[in-house]
């Protein structure tokens, strides 16, 4: 018998097992996530077959901001998973429908989600449940052999430890201030954001892939925080968070473009045969493939109106996709 209900603490081990099966994440991360964010009989809808959990998702409440104004709370749909043998039978669609009614009845304004690895099939799937794509970017690929040598004296990318209290305080404050200024965005709390960012703790240089959190600066000014990885000869920039006091230009879009240009030139000038991949705003002058980043299910007429009037579906300071 198929049943939809809300999980309690007796389901934690089974939920963790499903999470590992579908996403392969570290068990310590999963356990700490459940300890911090699972509220029994509240935010983890599940489907059971009478004996075991076959499908689950997590609804994390966050405040929703638009142009510095708190609009109320929204839910971040996280880690939606179905056991392999039960997929393509409509279970997740039923779970999402149940979740949307649950959130609407609680007065939440919207449900956000960030499909894993921006897979188009996931966007197509969630759109059938009423979700709309609202943030998008260009994915660009640059090569060092196509760059002209430029005078970038004084600029440097300095790796930092995300667990340093002062460093993380600066990162989170910049993230929170910048997020609140977007036309529409949920703001993660400090603990959840730390869990996102801590996946970029420095790895040994001899690892096949290295992940780093860094500050990009010159001799005088810190410009931004950068989350990046390196695999073989390619750098991947996953997130750039501007510091509000980096007074390059008054115009935010122009400021972001300036930093992209300087940062990409800096990385590509380090040595020969280096590649760089990153996402940039659609309005950027770079040529690249357009990719969707996130989706929203509006549960409130006011949010529907904001989505309709968004100037552009670009979120300059992108969420880390975890």
GIVEN-V682358 format. One record per residue. RES is the residue in one letter. SS is DSSP state (2 for helix, 1 for strand, 0 for the rest). OMEGA is omega in radians with two decimals (* if undefined). Layout:
# GIVEN-V682358
res: [RES;RES]
ss: [SS;SS]
omega: [OMEGA;OMEGA]
This chain:
# GIVEN-V682358
res: [X;X;X;X;X;X;X;X;X;X;X;X;X;X;X;X;X;X;X;X;X;X;X;X;X;X;X;X;X;X;X;X;X;X;X;X;X;X;X;X;X;X;X;X;X;X;X;X;X;X;X;X;X;X;X;X;X;X;X;X;X;X;X;X;X;X;X;X;X;X;X;X;X;X;X;X;X;X;X;X;X;X;X;X;X;X;X;X;X;X;X;X;X;X;X;X;X;X;X;X;X;X;X;X;X;X;X;X;X;X;X;X;X;X;X;X;X;X;X;X;X;X;X;X;X;X;X;X;X;X;X;X;X;X;X;X;X;X;X;X;X;X;X;X;X;X;X;X;X;X;X;X;X;X;X;X;X;X;X;X;X;X;X;X;X;X;X;X;X;X;X;X;X;X;X;X;X;X;X;X;X;X;X;X;X;X;X;X;X;X;X;X;X;X;X;X;X;X;X;X;X;X;X;X;X;X;X;X;X;X;X;X;X;X;X;X;X;X;X;X;X;X;X;X;X;X;X;X;X;X;X;X;X;X;X;X;X;X;X;X;X;X;X;X;X;X;X;X;X;X;X;X;X;X;X;X;X;X;X;X;X;X;X;X;X;X;X;X;X;X;X;X;X;X;X;X;X;X;X;X;X;X;X;X;X;X;X;X;X;X;X;X;X;X;X;X;X;X;X;X;X;X;X;X;X;X;X;X;X;X;X;X;X;X;X;X;X;X;X;X;X;X]
ss: [0;0;1;1;1;1;0;0;2;2;2;2;2;2;2;2;2;2;2;2;2;2;2;0;0;0;2;2;2;2;2;2;2;2;2;2;2;0;0;0;0;0;0;0;1;1;1;1;0;0;0;0;1;1;1;1;1;1;1;1;1;1;1;1;1;1;0;0;1;1;1;1;1;1;1;1;1;1;1;1;1;1;0;2;2;2;0;0;0;0;2;2;2;2;2;2;2;2;2;2;2;2;2;2;2;0;0;0;0;1;1;1;1;0;0;2;2;2;0;2;2;2;2;2;2;2;2;0;0;0;0;1;1;1;1;1;1;1;1;1;1;1;1;2;2;2;0;0;0;0;0;0;0;0;0;1;1;1;1;0;0;0;0;0;2;2;2;2;2;2;2;2;2;2;2;2;2;2;2;2;0;0;0;0;1;1;1;0;0;2;2;2;2;2;2;2;2;2;2;2;0;0;0;0;0;0;0;0;1;1;1;1;1;1;1;1;1;0;0;0;0;1;1;1;1;1;1;1;1;1;1;0;0;1;1;1;1;1;1;1;1;1;0;0;0;0;0;0;0;0;0;2;2;2;2;2;2;2;2;2;2;2;2;2;2;2;2;2;0;0;0;0;0;0;1;1;1;1;1;1;0;0;0;0;0;0;0;0;1;1;1;1;1;1;1;1;1;1;0;0;2;2;2;2;2;2;2;2;0;0;0;0;0;0;0;0;0;0;0;0;0;0]
omega: [3.14;-3.08;3.06;-3.13;3.08;-3.06;2.99;-3.04;3.12;-3.11;-2.97;-3.12;-3.13;3.08;3.13;3.13;3.11;-3.13;3.12;-3.12;-3.04;-3.01;3.11;-3.12;3.12;-3.09;3.11;3.09;-3.11;-3.13;-3.14;3.08;-3.14;3.12;-3.05;-2.93;3.11;3.05;-3.03;3.12;-3.13;-2.93;3.07;3.07;3.14;2.97;3.08;3.08;-3.10;-3.13;-3.04;3.07;3.11;-3.13;-3.12;2.98;-3.09;3.14;-3.10;-3.12;3.06;3.01;-3.10;-3.08;2.99;3.12;3.08;-3.12;3.08;-3.08;-3.04;-3.11;3.02;3.08;3.05;-3.14;-2.93;2.98;3.05;-3.01;3.05;3.09;-3.00;-3.05;-3.13;-3.10;3.12;3.10;3.06;-3.09;-3.11;3.09;3.10;-3.13;3.11;3.10;3.09;-3.10;-3.13;3.09;3.12;-3.12;3.13;3.13;3.11;3.10;3.09;-3.00;-3.06;2.99;3.09;2.94;-3.14;-3.06;-3.07;3.08;3.11;-3.13;-3.06;-3.13;3.09;3.06;3.12;-3.13;-3.07;3.11;3.11;3.10;3.06;3.11;3.10;3.04;-3.11;3.09;3.12;-3.12;3.00;3.00;-3.09;3.10;-3.12;3.14;-3.09;-3.10;3.09;-3.11;3.00;3.09;-3.12;3.11;-3.11;-3.13;3.10;3.13;3.14;3.07;-3.00;3.12;-3.13;3.11;-3.10;-3.13;3.04;-3.02;-3.11;3.13;-3.11;3.09;3.12;3.11;-3.06;3.12;3.10;3.09;-3.06;-3.12;-3.10;3.13;-3.11;-3.11;3.13;-3.14;3.09;-3.11;2.98;-3.12;3.13;3.07;-3.04;-3.05;-3.14;3.13;3.09;3.12;3.06;-3.01;-3.04;3.04;3.14;2.98;-3.10;3.05;3.10;-3.09;-3.13;3.08;3.13;3.06;3.12;3.12;-3.01;2.91;-3.03;3.00;3.08;-3.01;2.90;-3.05;-3.04;-2.95;2.93;-3.06;-3.04;2.97;-3.05;2.99;-3.08;3.07;3.01;3.09;-3.07;-3.09;-3.09;2.99;3.08;3.09;-3.06;-3.10;3.04;-3.13;-3.10;2.98;-3.06;-3.09;3.08;-2.97;3.08;3.09;3.10;-3.11;-3.05;3.14;3.13;3.11;-3.13;3.12;3.11;-3.12;3.09;-3.11;-3.11;-3.10;-3.13;3.09;-3.14;-3.11;-3.06;3.12;-3.11;3.12;-3.11;3.05;3.06;3.10;-3.14;3.05;3.13;3.05;-3.14;3.11;-3.13;-3.12;3.14;3.14;3.11;3.01;3.13;3.14;3.09;-3.14;3.04;-3.11;-3.00;-3.14;3.12;3.00;-3.12;3.13;-3.04;-3.10;3.13;3.11;3.09;-3.13;3.11;3.13;-3.13;-3.05;3.08;-3.10;3.14;-3.14;3.14;3.06;-2.96;-3.14;-2.92;3.03;2.99;-3.01;-3.14;*]
